[in-house]
Amino acid sequence: GGGIKSIGSSAFYGCTSLTTISVPNATKIENNAFYGCESLANISAPNVTSVGNSVFLACGSLTSISLPKVTSIGSQAFSNCAKLSTVILGAPTMCTLTNVSAFNSNTPFASGKAGGTLYVPRNLISTYQADSKWNTVLNYNANNQIKAIEDIV
């Protein structure tokens, strides 16, 4: 069959034992879907285009995420993801942020932290840098970096 097309609001809210999820056919992850899933370390969501508010908030084991088709990320989507140091966004157009809070509060992308690395298609790097919300996220500190997906080995 077609499989799961959407992860509903609060679907796995507070599910502390969830470590891996694969949703190959889902195109949307709604608000709070994985909020507080502190053991969640691996996510495969190759067709998701929309990530709602607080979706991965407080997912403390998440170190990297690849969202090849995401075009929108909600507020606080990755807040308090203390180990999230790599975000890969591969859509052919810039992913819009609802709010600069998407990566705030104790993430490596947040103000004063060590800095995360955002990977996007090379031809979009300047577009991300010019966008006011992404510019804020990328300039929280001098260590934040934006690199080309094409450079991932």
N, C-alpha and C positions, 0 to 999 in steps of 0.2 A: 503494500500500500504506500500511500503518500507519507506516512509517518507524522510526527508532531510538527505542526506549522507555527505554533506560538507557545511560549512559556508564559502562563498567566501571572497576574499580580500575586505576589507573596507565595508563589507555588512551592518553593523550598525554603521559605523564611525560617531562619534559625536552625536549619538542619545541620547540626554540628558534625555529623559523621559522614556527610557527603564529601568524597574526595575527588571524583572524576565525573564529568558529564559530557555526553556526546549527543548533539541534536543536529544531525546532518541536514534535515529538511526544514528546520525552524527558520523563519524570517524575522521574527520579532521576539524580544524578551521584555516583558512588561515590568512596571514598577515593583521594586522590592523582591523580585523573583528569587534571588540568592542572598538576600540581606542576612548577614550574620553567619554565613556558612564558613566558619573559621578553618575548616579542614580542606576546603575546596582548592585544589592545586592545579587541576587540568581541565580545560574546557575546549571542546571542539564544537564550533558553531560557524561553519564555513559559509552559510547562506544568510546569516542574520544581517539585516540592514538597519534595524532600529533597536537601541538599548535604552530602556526607560530610566526613570529617576531611581537612585539608590539601589540599582540592580545588584551590584557586587559590593555594596557598602559593608565594611568590616570583614571582608574575606581575607583574613590575615595570612593564609598560606599561598595565595596567588602571587606568583613571581613574574609571570609573563602571560600575555594574551594576544592572540592573533584573530583579528576580525576582518577578514579580507573584503567583505562587502558592506560594512557598516557605514551609513551616511549620516546618522544622528546619534548623539549620546546625551542622555538626560543629566540633570543636576545631581551631584553627589554619587554618580554611578560607580565610581571607584574610590570614594572617600574611605579613609581608614584602612586601605589595603597596604599595610606597612611594608610588604616585601615586593610590591609591584614595580619592577624596574624596567620592564620592556613591554611596550604597547606597539602592535603592528596593525596598521590600518591600510588596506590595499585597494579601497574603492577608487575608481577612475575620477571621482570628483571629491572635493574636500568634505570631510566629515564635519558636520556642524555640532557645536556644543550649545546646549540649552543655557548653560551657565558655567562660569569659570570654576565653580565648586566641584565639577566633575572629578577632579583629581586632588581635592584639598584634604586637609586634616590627616596628617600622618601617612602620606604616601611619599615615595621618593620624588614625586613630581611637585610636592607641596613646598610652600615657602620655607626656606631654611633647611631643607633636607638635602640629601646627597645628590639627588638628581636622577631622573629616569631617562630612558632613551625612547623617543618616538620614531618609528619607522613608517614612512609614507612613500608613495611613488615619487621618484626623483623629480619628475616634471611638476609636482605639486608642492615641493618644499617651500618655495617663495610664497605660494598662496596661503599655506598654513602660517608662515611667519608674518604675513601681512594682515591676517584676520585678527581682530581685536581680542577676542576671547582666547584663541590659541596662543596669541602673542603673550598674553598674561600668563598662561600656564607655562609656556616655554621659557619665560623670563623670570620665573619666581626666584631662580638663583643662577649663578654663573655656570653651574655644572650641567644644567639641563641641556640635552642635545636633541637635535632632529637629524635623522639620517635617511638615506635612500634605501628602500626595500631591496633594490637591486644589488646593494652591497652586503646583504646578509649571506654568509657562506654556509 
